[in-house]
Amino acid sequence: MKKIAVVTDSNSGISPEEAKKIGCELIPMPFIIDGEEFFEGINLSNAQFYQIQSSGKKITTSQPNINKIVEHWESLLKKYDEIVHIPMSSGLSQSCETAINFASNFNGKVQVVDNKRISFTMKASVIDAVNMAKDGKSAKEIKEWLEETALDSSIYLMVDTLKYLKQGGRITPAAAAIGTILSIKPILQIQGGKLDKLAKVTNIKAAKIKMLEALKSDLSGRFASFVADGSMRISVAHTCNEEAAKEFAEEIKAMFPNIKFEYIDALSLSVATHTGPKVLALGCYRTY
C-alpha cells in the first residue's frame, strides 16, 4: 500500500493542533495587515485577528507562496509515495489553479484537488482524504472522489454587520449605508466555492428560520439520497459567537435527529475577513 500525505491550508479552519490529530500537513494562510505579512496559526491567532479587525486596520488575504508549497511537496516525497493537496476552492482564489499547474511537474505523484469548498466543509474533505488513504486508495482515486462529491455541500451564514462586506468590495458603500440604517443582516451562501447572497433579514430569529429552511430544502431535495445512505453530516460554525453557535446546534439536532451532527467550529479567517465577527453559520456535506 502506498504511503500518501494529505496536505491542506488553513482556509479549511484546521488549526496546527487539529492537523496533528487528523494526520494531515497544514500550510498557514498569509494575511496582509497594514502592509505586513502574518501567517494564520503561526504569528496570527484567531483572537489577535479579531482584535486587529475591530481596531479598524485593513486586513487582506493573500495566496500561499507557491515556491514554499513546492519545496514542501519535495520534502514530503522523500517520505511518502504520493501527495493529495487540498487548497481552498478555485471559485474563491487562484491558489488552486496555480497549485495544479505546478503539480504537473511531479509526474502524477502530486494530485491537487479542486474541491469547491472552504472552511468546515473543506475540513470534512481533508478528513475524508486521510481516511481514504488509510483504506488504501491512491492519490488519484482520492482526488477523483473528492472532486465528484465537491458540490455535495452547502454553507449558509448570517452576517451581523455590512462593514466588512463593504471593505471587501462585495457590496457598495451606498448599499451598506442603507442596510445599516435598516438594520439589515444579510444571509450569504457558499455553493461551489462562491460567496453569494441568499436573503436579507432584520433579526437573528428570522435569520435562523431562513437558514434552517434552506438546509431543510437541501436535505429533502438534492441531498436526499445521501441522507438516506447515512453519508450526510451537519455542522455549525461562527466567528466570535460560540455561545450562540452552541444554542443553534441544539436547535438543529432537534430538527434533524436522524442526521449526524459533527462539530461546532470557528469559521476560517479567510471567510471572517469578509464577514467580520458575530457570524452564525450552518452547513451540510457528504462524507466518505
N, C-alpha and C positions, 0 to 999 in steps of 0.2 A: 504494500500500500504506500502510495506517495505521501511524503510529508508536505502539507500545504499550510502556508502562512496567510492569515486573513488580515488585511490592512485597511484601515478606515481613517477618517479625520474627525475632529471634534465637532463638526457640524451634526454629527449623529447624537450629540448630547452625552456621549460616553466620556466619563472622567478618566484620568490616568489610573485611578484605583479600580474602577469598574473594568477597564481594559485588561488588567491583570487577572481579574476573576473570570472574565469572559474567555480570555485566551486569544486576544487579538492585539495587533500592533496599532498604536494611535499616533496620528500626525496632528500636532496642535494647529488650530486655525489662527492666522495672523489678523490683528486688528490695528488700524492706524488711528491714534488718538493725538490730536494736535501735532501731527507730523511725526510722531514717534511710534515705532512698531512694538506691539505687545503680542504675546502668544497665549492663547487660552489654555488654562491649566498649568502653565509654566510660570509666567510672571503676571498673569491676569486671572484672578479668581472671579467667580460669579458675584461675590459681594463687592469686590473692587470695581467690576464692570458697572453695576447699577449705581454705585456711589458716584463714579465718574459721569455716567449718563445723566443722573439727577442734577449734577453741577452745571450742566449746560454745555460741556465740552463736546465737540464734534467727534463722533465715532464712525469710522467707515470700515468695511470688511475688505480683505484682500485675498488673492489666491495663494495657497501654499506654494513655496518655492519648488518648482518642478525639478531643479537640479538636485536639491536635497532629497526629494522623493526618489529620484532615480538612484542616488547613492544608497538610500535605504533599501531599495529593491536589490541592488547589487550585493549589499551586505547580507540580506536575508537569504539570497540564493546560494550562499555558502553553507547554509544550514538546512534549507528547505529545497524541495524539488520544484515547487510551483508557488505562485502567489495569486490570491484573489484580492484585488484592490477595489474598495467601495468608496468613491468620493460622493460629495453632495450632488443632487440632481443636475443634469445638464440644462434643465429649464431655469435654473437659478444662478448658474455660474459656468464660466468657460473652463474651469479646472478639470472637469470630466473629459471634455474633448481633448484638452492638452495632454492629459494622462494617457488617453487612448492612443494618441499619435506617438508618444514616446515608448509606450509598451510594445509597439510594433517592432522595435529593435531587439526584443528579447526572445524571438523565435517561439512564441506561444507559451512561454513559461510565466508570463505576467498577463493575467486576464483582468481587464478593467471593466467594471460593471456599471452600466448606465441604469441605475436602479430607480430613477424618477422619484426619489424620496429624500426627506430631510428630517432631522430631529428624531423623535421617538419611533417613527415608522422605519427610518433608516437604521436605527439601533436594532430593531427587530430583524432586519435583513442581515446585519452583521452576525447576530446570534445564530440565525439560520445557517449562514455560511460556515461558521465554526462547527455546528452540529453536522452539517453535510460532509465536511472534511473528515470528521470523526467516523462517519459512516462509510468512508472510502470513496466518496465522489471525487472526481478530478476537478481541477480548477475550471476547465471549460464547461463541465456539467453544472457546476455551481453557478457560474456566470449565466448560462442559458436559463436555468430555473429562476434565478433572481430577476432576470430581465423579462421572462414570460409572465411573472407574477407581480411585476413592478407597479402596475396600475390597480392592483387589488388592495388599495388602501385609501383612506381619507383622513384629513385633519380639518377640524373646524375650531376657530378661535375667536374669542371676544376681546376686542381691543378697548382698553379703558380710556385712552386719550388719543387724539388725532395728531398730536405734536410730532411724534416720531415718523409717522407715515408722511407728514408734510416735509420733514427734514430729508427723508429718503427719496423725495420726488414722486411718491406713489399717489399723492393727491395734491391738488393745487392749494396755495395759501388761502384763496377765497373760499374754497370748499371747506378747508379746515376751520376757518373763522366762523362760517355759518354753522358748521357741525358742532363747534364748541359752544356757541350761543344756545343751540337747541339741545345740548347735552346728548348728542348722538354717540352711540357706541357701535361702531361697525363690527359685523361678523365677517371674518375672512375664511376662505377655504384654500387648502392646498391639495390639488388633484394633479397628478402627473408632474409634480415638482414646480408648479406655478402658483403664485400667490394671487388670488382673485377675490373680489367682493362677493359675498353671499346675500347679506341683508343688512338693514340698519334698524337698530332698536334704541330705546332711551333708558333702559334699566337692566340690571343683571338678571332679574327674574325672566324678563322677556327674551334675553339672550340665551339663557339656559333652555328655555322652551324651544326656541328656533334651532339650536344646535342638536337637541335631542330629536326633534322632528327629522332633521337631515340625517342623523345617524340611523334612526329607525327606517327611513326610506332606503338607505344603503343596504342595511341588513336584511330587509324583507324583499329587496329588489335585486340589484346587480350582484350582491354578495350572498344571496340566499343559499346557493349550493355549498358555499364554504362554511356557512353557519351549520348546515345540515351534516357536513362531514367532520365538523369539530375543529376546523383549521383556522377559524376566525378568532381574533382577540380584540379586546378593548383596553385602552389606557387613557389616562388623564395627564395633562401637563399644565404648567403655569410659569409665570415669571413673578417672583416675589409675592406669591399668592398661595402659599402652601395650605393654610387652614381652609380657605375656600375650595381648593382643589380636593382636599380630603372629604369635605362635605358633599361636593359634586360627585365624587367617586361612589359614595354610599347611595346617592340617588340613582346613579347609572346601574349599579349592581342590583338594586331592587327592581329596576325597569327591565333589565336584560339578565335574569338569573341563570339562563341556560348557556350564556356565552362567557368564556373565561376572561376575567378581568386581570390584567397583568401587572401594571405598575402606575404609580404616580411619580412623574418625572418633572425636572426643570426643562423648559424649552431651551434649545441650543441658543447660544449667544448670537449666532448669525441671524436667527429669527428675531430675537429680542432687540437687535439693533434697529429693526424697522417697526417694532410694535411697542417697545417700552415696557415698563413694569405693570403689575396687576392684571396680566393677561390670564385668561382661563381658557383651556383648550381640551378637546377630547378627540380621539381618533380610533379608527378600527383598521385592522390589517390582517392579511392572510399570512399564516406561518407554515413552515416546513413540517 
